[in-house]
Amino acid sequence: MVRASFGVAHRNVHRGRTGFPAHLKATIFTWEFPPNIYGGAGVHAKYIATSLAKLIDVEVRTLEEGPPPEIRGLQVRRYRPSLKPLGVPDPRAAKAFEVLTFNTNAVADPIDSQIVHTHTWYTNFAGALAKKAYGCKLVATVHSLEPLRPWKREQLGAGYELSSWMEEEGLTACDAIIAVSEEMKADVLKCYDIPAKRVAVIHNGVDPAKYHPRNGAETLGKFGIRRPFVFFVGRLTRQKGVFDLVDAMDHVPRGTTLVLATGRPDTPDIEAELRRVLKSLPNVVWINQMLEDPDLVNLYNEAATFACPSIYEPFGIINLEAMACETPVVATRVGGIKEVVVDRKTGLLVPPGDPVRLGKAIATLIEDPKLAARMGKAGRKRVIQHFTWDRIAEKTLKLYRSLT
């Protein structure tokens, strides 16, 4: 097994546990990386990098924010966006220009990897630049697509055109694209002129050693949460359907608590809107911060059900996290969720944008604890069989080898 200390990339030539030569090196570009994680793409980048580092040399190029993470086996390099103020007419567009400068800065240092692997529009353009400058093979994991997220105009304004352009340039330059679900692959082919043979489906994963059944009662007292409760965790964005979930609580058994753990909001306006909506509602606990272990895992474990009401969800790692904790899931029948949650076996699926159906499905599990427990156990079994990060890393490495 190859392991590297921070800042040192080893070139030892021996074989990892897959049997592939270990001298292969990959450079991963990601905007989010510990401690700067606020969504599923950041979780993916963390775990795929650390899992690949057990097999090959891995360098991560990411945003310079906070101290370096204590993760063995990785070379981590951090970059700032350019700090010069940007005189753009729409101040919201400044974010997209900031990301563009991060992309160019992150590619300025020489790259000696055979593979460059990018994640999200935040780094796709860096991949296109790296391929041209250093002749490496280019891979991108697609977690979502800008053309399918029109609400991003609320966040980026005119910068949405720039984010869409950076994504398109980065993806069309790829030698291979990883879609996190079959539906995501179909979306890639629909949105961009990319040959189907270049797009592989490799699902996201979860760490079953971190997310596992345990007693999490201590966290309930910390946040003043009463059982039974429905748990939601995710970014505060239109995409996640949070307002549908709030409306769904009109259709669950009296006395049920809703626990919302929301990360960074897309805009101050959506945070203010949720605050207004929740003012008049009893039995809601809003944890307006990114939760970490042990509190996050404790709440997954203590919840009667986990709710994922997304209107657009290419995959949804949060569902895997809940399933790994033996918590049944009520989710919308969209995107990659259908490939993770098995309806009536590991949870219940409902149409998106339908608070009534969502609430009734939640009520079904709260009113039938035996059914909920059976679905929870089936969920963890499915995670162990199909969705561990080591399995995902081996599939990713096989794709790298096919290119080199």
The 8 nearest C-alpha neighbors of each residue, nearest first, counted from 0:
[[1, 15, 53, 54, 2, 16, 14, 55],
 [2, 0, 53, 54, 55, 3, 52, 56],
 [1, 3, 72, 53, 0, 52, 4, 71],
 [4, 2, 72, 73, 8, 7, 9, 5],
 [3, 5, 7, 72, 71, 6, 73, 2],
 [6, 4, 74, 7, 73, 75, 3, 71],
 [5, 7, 74, 4, 75, 8, 76, 73],
 [8, 6, 5, 4, 3, 74, 9, 73],
 [7, 9, 3, 74, 56, 10, 6, 57],
 [10, 8, 11, 3, 7, 56, 1, 2],
 [9, 11, 22, 12, 8, 56, 21, 23],
 [12, 10, 9, 22, 13, 21, 1, 56],
 [13, 11, 22, 21, 10, 20, 14, 23],
 [14, 12, 21, 20, 11, 15, 22, 0],
 [13, 15, 20, 21, 18, 19, 16, 12],
 [16, 14, 54, 0, 17, 18, 21, 19],
 [15, 17, 18, 14, 54, 0, 19, 53],
 [16, 18, 15, 19, 393, 14, 54, 396],
 [17, 19, 14, 16, 15, 20, 21, 13],
 [20, 18, 17, 14, 21, 15, 16, 400],
 [21, 19, 14, 22, 13, 18, 12, 23],
 [20, 22, 55, 14, 23, 13, 12, 15],
 [23, 21, 12, 10, 20, 11, 24, 55],
 [22, 24, 21, 55, 56, 20, 113, 25],
 [25, 23, 56, 112, 57, 113, 55, 22],
 [24, 26, 114, 57, 112, 115, 113, 58],
 [27, 25, 58, 115, 59, 57, 112, 116],
 [26, 28, 116, 59, 117, 115, 60, 58],
 [29, 27, 117, 60, 122, 61, 59, 116],
 [28, 30, 61, 31, 118, 122, 117, 27],
 [29, 31, 61, 62, 121, 122, 32, 28],
 [32, 30, 41, 36, 35, 29, 61, 62],
 [31, 33, 35, 36, 41, 45, 34, 61],
 [34, 32, 35, 68, 36, 31, 45, 67],
 [33, 35, 36, 32, 68, 65, 66, 64],
 [34, 36, 33, 32, 31, 64, 37, 65],
 [37, 35, 41, 31, 32, 33, 34, 38],
 [36, 38, 262, 263, 41, 35, 289, 234],
 [39, 37, 41, 40, 36, 234, 42, 233],
 [38, 40, 42, 41, 316, 43, 315, 37],
 [41, 39, 43, 42, 38, 44, 142, 118],
 [42, 40, 31, 44, 36, 43, 39, 38],
 [41, 43, 39, 45, 40, 44, 46, 38],
 [42, 44, 40, 41, 46, 45, 47, 39],
 [45, 43, 41, 47, 42, 46, 48, 40],
 [46, 44, 42, 43, 48, 47, 32, 41],
 [45, 47, 49, 43, 48, 44, 50, 42],
 [46, 48, 50, 44, 49, 45, 43, 51],
 [49, 47, 51, 46, 45, 50, 44, 52],
 [48, 50, 52, 46, 51, 47, 45, 72],
 [49, 51, 47, 52, 48, 53, 392, 46],
 [50, 52, 48, 53, 54, 392, 49, 47],
 [51, 53, 49, 54, 55, 72, 50, 57],
 [54, 52, 51, 50, 0, 1, 55, 2],
 [53, 55, 15, 52, 51, 0, 1, 21],
 [56, 54, 21, 52, 23, 24, 1, 51],
 [57, 55, 24, 52, 8, 23, 25, 9],
 [58, 56, 25, 52, 73, 24, 26, 55],
 [57, 59, 74, 26, 75, 73, 27, 25],
 [60, 58, 27, 75, 26, 28, 76, 74],
 [61, 59, 76, 28, 77, 75, 27, 29],
 [60, 62, 77, 29, 30, 28, 78, 59],
 [61, 63, 78, 77, 30, 64, 79, 31],
 [64, 62, 77, 78, 79, 61, 65, 76],
 [63, 65, 62, 35, 66, 34, 77, 79],
 [64, 66, 34, 67, 63, 35, 33, 68],
 [65, 67, 68, 64, 34, 63, 33, 69],
 [68, 66, 69, 65, 75, 33, 34, 64],
 [69, 67, 70, 33, 66, 34, 32, 75],
 [68, 70, 71, 67, 5, 33, 66, 73],
 [71, 69, 68, 72, 73, 49, 5, 67],
 [72, 70, 73, 4, 69, 3, 2, 5],
 [71, 73, 2, 3, 52, 4, 70, 49],
 [74, 72, 57, 3, 71, 5, 58, 75],
 [73, 75, 58, 6, 5, 7, 59, 8],
 [76, 74, 59, 58, 73, 60, 5, 6],
 [77, 75, 60, 59, 61, 74, 78, 58],
 [76, 78, 63, 61, 62, 60, 75, 79],
 [79, 77, 63, 62, 105, 61, 104, 80],
 [78, 80, 63, 101, 62, 81, 77, 104],
 [81, 79, 101, 100, 97, 82, 98, 78],
 [80, 82, 100, 83, 79, 97, 101, 104],
 [81, 83, 80, 84, 79, 97, 85, 100],
 [82, 84, 81, 85, 80, 86, 97, 100],
 [85, 83, 82, 86, 81, 93, 87, 97],
 [84, 86, 87, 83, 93, 96, 97, 82],
 [85, 87, 84, 88, 93, 90, 89, 83],
 [86, 88, 89, 85, 90, 93, 92, 91],
 [89, 87, 90, 86, 92, 91, 157, 93],
 [88, 90, 91, 92, 87, 157, 156, 93],
 [91, 89, 92, 93, 88, 87, 156, 94],
 [90, 92, 155, 93, 89, 156, 94, 154],
 [93, 91, 158, 155, 90, 94, 157, 95],
 [92, 94, 96, 91, 95, 90, 97, 85],
 [95, 93, 97, 92, 96, 91, 98, 155],
 [94, 96, 98, 158, 97, 93, 92, 162],
 [97, 95, 99, 93, 98, 94, 100, 92],
 [98, 96, 94, 100, 95, 99, 80, 93],
 [97, 99, 101, 95, 96, 100, 121, 94],
 [98, 100, 96, 102, 101, 97, 95, 103],
 [101, 99, 80, 103, 102, 97, 98, 81],
 [100, 102, 80, 98, 104, 99, 103, 79],
 [103, 101, 125, 99, 100, 105, 104, 122],
 [102, 104, 100, 106, 105, 101, 125, 107],
 [105, 103, 101, 107, 106, 102, 100, 78],
 [106, 104, 102, 103, 107, 78, 101, 60],
 [105, 107, 103, 104, 108, 129, 125, 102],
 [108, 106, 104, 105, 103, 109, 110, 129],
 [107, 109, 106, 110, 105, 104, 103, 111],
 [110, 108, 107, 111, 106, 133, 132, 129],
 [109, 111, 112, 108, 133, 26, 106, 129],
 [110, 112, 109, 113, 133, 24, 135, 26],
 [113, 111, 24, 25, 114, 110, 26, 135],
 [112, 114, 135, 24, 136, 25, 111, 23],
 [115, 113, 25, 136, 112, 135, 137, 26],
 [114, 116, 26, 137, 25, 27, 138, 136],
 [115, 117, 138, 27, 139, 137, 26, 28],
 [118, 116, 139, 28, 123, 122, 27, 126],
 [117, 119, 140, 29, 139, 122, 28, 123],
 [120, 118, 121, 122, 123, 141, 142, 117],
 [121, 119, 166, 123, 122, 165, 162, 118],
 [120, 122, 119, 30, 98, 123, 118, 29],
 [123, 121, 125, 120, 124, 117, 28, 102],
 [124, 122, 169, 120, 126, 125, 166, 117],
 [123, 125, 169, 127, 165, 126, 122, 168],
 [126, 124, 102, 128, 122, 123, 127, 129],
 [125, 127, 129, 124, 123, 128, 169, 117],
 [126, 128, 169, 124, 130, 125, 129, 172],
 [129, 127, 125, 131, 126, 130, 132, 124],
 [130, 128, 126, 132, 131, 127, 133, 106],
 [129, 131, 134, 135, 127, 128, 133, 132],
 [130, 132, 128, 129, 134, 133, 127, 135],
 [131, 133, 129, 130, 128, 134, 135, 106],
 [134, 132, 130, 135, 129, 131, 110, 109],
 [133, 135, 130, 131, 132, 136, 129, 113],
 [136, 134, 113, 130, 114, 133, 137, 115],
 [135, 137, 114, 113, 115, 174, 130, 134],
 [136, 138, 173, 115, 174, 114, 116, 135],
 [139, 137, 116, 175, 176, 173, 174, 115],
 [140, 138, 117, 176, 116, 118, 177, 141],
 [139, 141, 177, 118, 176, 178, 142, 117],
 [140, 142, 178, 143, 177, 139, 119, 179],
 [141, 143, 313, 140, 179, 119, 40, 178],
 [144, 142, 141, 313, 145, 119, 183, 312],
 [145, 143, 147, 146, 148, 142, 141, 187],
 [144, 146, 148, 147, 163, 143, 149, 162],
 [147, 145, 148, 144, 149, 163, 190, 143],
 [148, 146, 145, 144, 149, 143, 311, 186],
 [147, 149, 145, 150, 146, 151, 144, 238],
 [150, 148, 151, 147, 152, 146, 145, 153],
 [149, 151, 152, 148, 153, 237, 154, 238],
 [150, 152, 154, 149, 153, 148, 155, 159],
 [153, 151, 156, 155, 150, 154, 159, 149],
 [152, 154, 151, 150, 156, 155, 266, 265],
 [153, 155, 151, 152, 266, 265, 156, 91],
 [156, 154, 91, 158, 152, 92, 159, 153],
 [155, 157, 152, 158, 91, 92, 159, 153],
 [158, 156, 159, 92, 160, 155, 89, 152],
 [157, 159, 92, 155, 161, 95, 156, 160],
 [158, 160, 162, 157, 155, 161, 152, 156],
 [161, 159, 163, 158, 162, 157, 164, 156],
 [160, 162, 158, 164, 159, 163, 165, 95],
 [163, 161, 159, 165, 164, 160, 95, 166],
 [164, 162, 166, 160, 161, 165, 145, 159],
 [163, 165, 161, 167, 166, 162, 168, 160],
 [166, 164, 124, 162, 168, 167, 163, 169],
 [165, 167, 120, 163, 169, 164, 123, 168],
 [166, 168, 164, 170, 169, 165, 171, 163],
 [169, 167, 165, 166, 171, 170, 164, 124],
 [170, 168, 123, 124, 127, 166, 167, 172],
 [169, 171, 167, 173, 172, 168, 166, 123],
 [170, 172, 173, 168, 169, 167, 193, 192],
 [173, 171, 170, 169, 127, 168, 174, 137],
 [174, 172, 137, 175, 170, 171, 138, 176],
 [173, 175, 137, 138, 136, 197, 172, 176],
 [176, 174, 197, 138, 173, 198, 137, 177],
 [177, 175, 198, 139, 138, 140, 197, 199],
 [176, 178, 140, 199, 200, 198, 139, 141],
 [177, 179, 200, 141, 184, 180, 183, 140],
 [178, 180, 202, 201, 200, 203, 314, 183],
 [181, 179, 183, 335, 182, 178, 200, 202],
 [182, 180, 184, 183, 200, 185, 335, 178],
 [183, 181, 185, 180, 184, 334, 335, 186],
 [182, 184, 186, 180, 181, 185, 178, 313],
 [185, 183, 181, 187, 178, 182, 186, 188],
 [184, 186, 182, 188, 183, 187, 189, 181],
 [185, 187, 189, 183, 184, 188, 190, 182],
 [188, 186, 184, 190, 189, 185, 191, 183],
 [189, 187, 185, 186, 191, 190, 193, 184],
 [188, 190, 186, 187, 191, 185, 192, 184],
 [189, 191, 187, 188, 186, 192, 146, 144],
 [192, 190, 188, 193, 187, 189, 167, 171],
 [191, 193, 188, 194, 190, 171, 189, 187],
 [192, 194, 191, 188, 195, 171, 197, 187],
 [195, 193, 196, 197, 192, 198, 188, 191],
 [194, 196, 197, 198, 193, 188, 184, 199],
 [197, 195, 194, 198, 199, 175, 193, 176],
 [196, 198, 175, 195, 194, 176, 199, 174],
 [199, 197, 176, 195, 196, 177, 175, 184],
 [200, 198, 177, 178, 176, 201, 197, 175],
 [199, 201, 178, 177, 180, 179, 181, 202],
 [202, 200, 179, 177, 178, 199, 203, 391],
 [203, 201, 179, 180, 200, 204, 391, 386],
 [202, 204, 179, 316, 201, 43, 386, 391],
 [205, 203, 386, 388, 387, 391, 202, 206],
 [204, 206, 387, 388, 207, 386, 319, 320],
 [205, 207, 208, 209, 387, 210, 388, 204],
 [208, 206, 210, 209, 211, 323, 205, 387],
 [207, 209, 206, 210, 211, 205, 323, 387],
 [210, 208, 207, 206, 211, 296, 292, 205],
 [211, 209, 207, 323, 324, 208, 320, 296],
 [210, 212, 324, 323, 207, 209, 208, 213],
 [213, 211, 324, 325, 300, 210, 214, 323],
 [214, 212, 215, 211, 300, 297, 324, 296],
 [213, 215, 216, 297, 300, 212, 301, 217],
 [214, 216, 297, 217, 301, 218, 213, 300],
 [215, 217, 219, 218, 214, 301, 297, 220],
 [218, 216, 219, 215, 220, 221, 297, 214],
 [217, 219, 221, 220, 216, 294, 215, 297],
 [220, 218, 224, 216, 221, 217, 222, 223],
 [221, 219, 223, 218, 222, 217, 224, 216],
 [220, 222, 218, 219, 223, 217, 224, 294],
 [221, 223, 220, 219, 224, 218, 284, 286],
 [222, 224, 220, 219, 221, 225, 284, 218],
 [225, 223, 219, 222, 220, 226, 284, 256],
 [226, 224, 227, 256, 223, 228, 219, 255],
 [227, 225, 228, 224, 256, 255, 302, 303],
 [226, 228, 255, 303, 225, 256, 302, 229],
 [227, 229, 256, 226, 302, 255, 257, 303],
 [228, 230, 257, 304, 302, 305, 303, 258],
 [229, 231, 305, 258, 302, 306, 257, 259],
 [232, 230, 259, 306, 260, 305, 258, 307],
 [233, 231, 260, 261, 259, 230, 234, 317],
 [234, 232, 261, 262, 235, 260, 231, 38],
 [233, 235, 262, 261, 236, 263, 264, 38],
 [236, 234, 264, 261, 262, 263, 265, 233],
 [235, 237, 238, 265, 234, 239, 264, 269],
 [238, 236, 239, 240, 150, 235, 241, 310],
 [237, 239, 236, 310, 311, 240, 309, 312],
 [238, 240, 309, 237, 241, 236, 308, 310],
 [241, 239, 309, 308, 243, 242, 238, 237],
 [242, 240, 244, 243, 239, 245, 308, 237],
 [241, 243, 245, 244, 240, 246, 273, 237],
 [244, 242, 246, 354, 240, 241, 245, 247],
 [245, 243, 247, 241, 242, 246, 308, 354],
 [244, 246, 242, 247, 243, 248, 241, 257],
 [247, 245, 243, 244, 248, 354, 249, 242],
 [248, 246, 354, 358, 244, 249, 245, 250],
 [247, 249, 250, 251, 246, 245, 358, 244],
 [250, 248, 247, 251, 246, 358, 245, 355],
 [251, 249, 358, 248, 247, 359, 355, 252],
 [250, 252, 362, 248, 358, 249, 359, 253],
 [253, 251, 255, 362, 254, 250, 365, 366],
 [254, 252, 255, 251, 250, 249, 256, 248],
 [253, 255, 252, 256, 282, 227, 226, 251],
 [254, 256, 227, 228, 253, 252, 257, 251],
 [257, 255, 228, 282, 283, 229, 227, 254],
 [256, 258, 283, 229, 228, 284, 230, 282],
 [259, 257, 284, 230, 283, 285, 229, 231],
 [260, 258, 285, 231, 286, 261, 232, 284],
 [261, 259, 232, 286, 287, 231, 285, 258],
 [262, 260, 233, 234, 287, 235, 232, 288],
 [261, 263, 234, 289, 288, 233, 235, 37],
 [262, 264, 234, 235, 37, 265, 261, 288],
 [265, 263, 235, 266, 270, 236, 234, 262],
 [264, 266, 236, 154, 235, 263, 269, 267],
 [265, 267, 268, 264, 269, 154, 270, 153],
 [266, 268, 270, 269, 271, 264, 265, 272],
 [269, 267, 271, 266, 270, 272, 265, 264],
 [270, 268, 272, 271, 266, 267, 273, 264],
 [271, 269, 267, 273, 272, 268, 264, 274],
 [270, 272, 274, 268, 269, 273, 267, 275],
 [273, 271, 269, 275, 274, 270, 268, 276],
 [274, 272, 276, 270, 275, 271, 277, 269],
 [273, 275, 271, 277, 272, 276, 270, 278],
 [276, 274, 272, 278, 273, 277, 271, 279],
 [277, 275, 273, 274, 278, 272, 279, 280],
 [276, 278, 280, 274, 279, 275, 273, 283],
 [279, 277, 275, 276, 280, 274, 281, 273],
 [278, 280, 277, 276, 281, 275, 274, 283],
 [281, 279, 277, 278, 283, 282, 276, 245],
 [280, 282, 283, 279, 277, 278, 256, 284],
 [281, 283, 256, 257, 284, 280, 255, 254],
 [282, 284, 257, 281, 256, 258, 285, 280],
 [285, 283, 258, 257, 259, 286, 282, 224],
 [286, 284, 259, 287, 258, 260, 283, 261],
 [287, 285, 260, 288, 259, 284, 261, 258],
 [286, 288, 261, 285, 260, 262, 289, 259],
 [289, 287, 262, 286, 261, 290, 260, 263],
 [288, 290, 262, 261, 291, 37, 260, 287],
 [291, 289, 295, 288, 294, 292, 260, 262],
 [292, 290, 295, 294, 293, 289, 296, 288],
 [293, 291, 294, 295, 296, 290, 297, 209],
 [292, 294, 296, 295, 297, 291, 215, 218],
 [295, 293, 292, 297, 296, 218, 291, 298],
 [296, 294, 292, 291, 298, 290, 297, 293],
 [295, 297, 299, 298, 293, 294, 292, 210],
 [296, 298, 215, 294, 300, 295, 299, 293],
 [299, 297, 301, 300, 295, 296, 302, 294],
 [300, 298, 296, 297, 321, 302, 301, 295],
 [301, 299, 297, 298, 324, 302, 212, 215],
 [300, 302, 298, 299, 215, 297, 303, 216],
 [303, 301, 304, 228, 299, 300, 229, 230],
 [304, 302, 228, 227, 229, 365, 301, 305],
 [305, 303, 302, 327, 229, 328, 326, 306],
 [304, 306, 328, 230, 229, 231, 329, 327],
 [307, 305, 329, 231, 330, 328, 230, 308],
 [306, 308, 330, 309, 329, 331, 231, 305],
 [309, 307, 240, 331, 330, 306, 239, 244],
 [310, 308, 239, 240, 311, 307, 238, 312],
 [309, 311, 351, 238, 240, 239, 308, 352],
 [312, 310, 309, 238, 333, 334, 313, 239],
 [311, 313, 334, 314, 315, 309, 333, 335],
 [314, 312, 334, 335, 183, 143, 142, 180],
 [313, 315, 335, 312, 336, 179, 180, 316],
 [314, 316, 317, 318, 312, 336, 313, 335],
 [317, 315, 319, 318, 39, 314, 320, 203],
 [316, 318, 320, 315, 319, 321, 232, 39],
 [319, 317, 321, 316, 320, 315, 322, 328],
 [320, 318, 322, 316, 317, 321, 323, 205],
 [319, 321, 317, 323, 318, 322, 210, 205],
 [320, 322, 324, 318, 326, 319, 323, 299],
 [321, 323, 378, 325, 319, 379, 324, 326],
 [322, 324, 379, 320, 325, 321, 211, 210],
 [323, 325, 211, 212, 321, 322, 326, 210],
 [326, 324, 375, 322, 376, 323, 379, 378],
 [325, 327, 375, 322, 321, 324, 304, 300],
 [328, 326, 375, 346, 304, 374, 371, 345],
 [327, 329, 346, 305, 304, 306, 330, 347],
 [328, 330, 347, 306, 346, 348, 305, 307],
 [331, 329, 307, 348, 308, 306, 328, 349],
 [330, 332, 349, 351, 348, 308, 350, 333],
 [331, 333, 348, 350, 349, 337, 336, 330],
 [334, 332, 331, 336, 312, 311, 337, 335],
 [335, 333, 313, 312, 182, 336, 314, 337],
 [334, 336, 314, 313, 180, 338, 337, 182],
 [335, 337, 339, 338, 314, 334, 340, 333],
 [336, 338, 335, 339, 340, 332, 333, 334],
 [339, 337, 335, 336, 340, 180, 341, 181],
 [338, 340, 336, 337, 341, 335, 319, 318],
 [341, 339, 337, 345, 336, 342, 338, 346],
 [340, 342, 345, 344, 339, 343, 346, 337],
 [341, 343, 347, 344, 346, 348, 340, 345],
 [344, 342, 347, 346, 345, 341, 374, 348],
 [343, 345, 341, 342, 374, 346, 377, 347],
 [346, 344, 374, 378, 341, 377, 340, 327],
 [347, 345, 328, 327, 343, 342, 329, 344],
 [346, 348, 329, 342, 343, 328, 330, 360],
 [347, 349, 330, 331, 332, 342, 329, 346],
 [348, 350, 331, 332, 357, 330, 356, 351],
 [351, 349, 331, 332, 353, 352, 348, 356],
 [352, 350, 331, 310, 353, 349, 332, 308],
 [351, 353, 354, 243, 350, 310, 240, 308],
 [352, 354, 355, 351, 356, 350, 357, 243],
 [355, 353, 247, 357, 243, 356, 246, 358],
 [356, 354, 358, 357, 353, 247, 359, 250],
 [357, 355, 359, 358, 354, 353, 360, 349],
 [356, 358, 354, 360, 355, 359, 247, 349],
 [359, 357, 247, 250, 361, 355, 360, 356],
 [358, 360, 362, 356, 361, 357, 250, 355],
 [361, 359, 363, 357, 362, 358, 356, 347],
 [360, 362, 358, 359, 363, 364, 357, 365],
 [361, 363, 251, 359, 365, 360, 364, 366],
 [364, 362, 360, 366, 361, 365, 367, 359],
 [365, 363, 367, 371, 366, 362, 361, 368],
 [364, 366, 362, 367, 363, 368, 303, 361],
 [365, 367, 363, 364, 362, 368, 252, 361],
 [366, 368, 364, 370, 369, 365, 363, 371],
 [369, 367, 371, 370, 372, 365, 366, 364],
 [370, 368, 372, 371, 367, 373, 364, 374],
 [369, 371, 373, 368, 367, 372, 374, 364],
 [370, 372, 368, 374, 364, 369, 373, 327],
 [373, 371, 375, 369, 374, 370, 368, 376],
 [372, 374, 370, 376, 375, 371, 369, 377],
 [375, 373, 345, 377, 371, 344, 372, 327],
 [374, 376, 325, 326, 327, 372, 378, 373],
 [377, 375, 325, 378, 373, 379, 374, 372],
 [376, 378, 374, 380, 375, 345, 379, 381],
 [377, 379, 322, 345, 375, 381, 376, 380],
 [380, 378, 323, 382, 322, 381, 376, 325],
 [379, 381, 377, 383, 378, 382, 384, 376],
 [380, 382, 378, 384, 379, 383, 385, 377],
 [383, 381, 386, 379, 380, 385, 384, 323],
 [384, 382, 380, 381, 385, 386, 387, 379],
 [385, 383, 381, 382, 380, 386, 387, 379],
 [386, 384, 382, 383, 381, 387, 390, 204],
 [385, 387, 204, 382, 205, 383, 384, 388],
 [388, 386, 204, 205, 390, 389, 206, 383],
 [389, 387, 204, 391, 390, 205, 392, 206],
 [388, 390, 392, 391, 387, 50, 393, 51],
 [391, 389, 393, 388, 392, 387, 394, 386],
 [390, 392, 388, 394, 389, 393, 395, 204],
 [393, 391, 395, 389, 394, 51, 390, 50],
 [392, 394, 396, 390, 395, 391, 397, 389],
 [395, 393, 397, 391, 392, 396, 390, 398],
 [396, 394, 392, 398, 397, 393, 391, 399],
 [397, 395, 399, 393, 398, 394, 392, 400],
 [396, 398, 394, 400, 395, 399, 393, 401],
 [397, 399, 395, 401, 396, 400, 394, 402],
 [400, 398, 396, 402, 401, 397, 395, 403],
 [401, 399, 397, 403, 402, 398, 396, 19],
 [402, 400, 398, 399, 403, 397, 396, 175],
 [401, 403, 400, 399, 398, 136, 174, 175],
 [402, 400, 401, 399, 113, 136, 114, 23]]
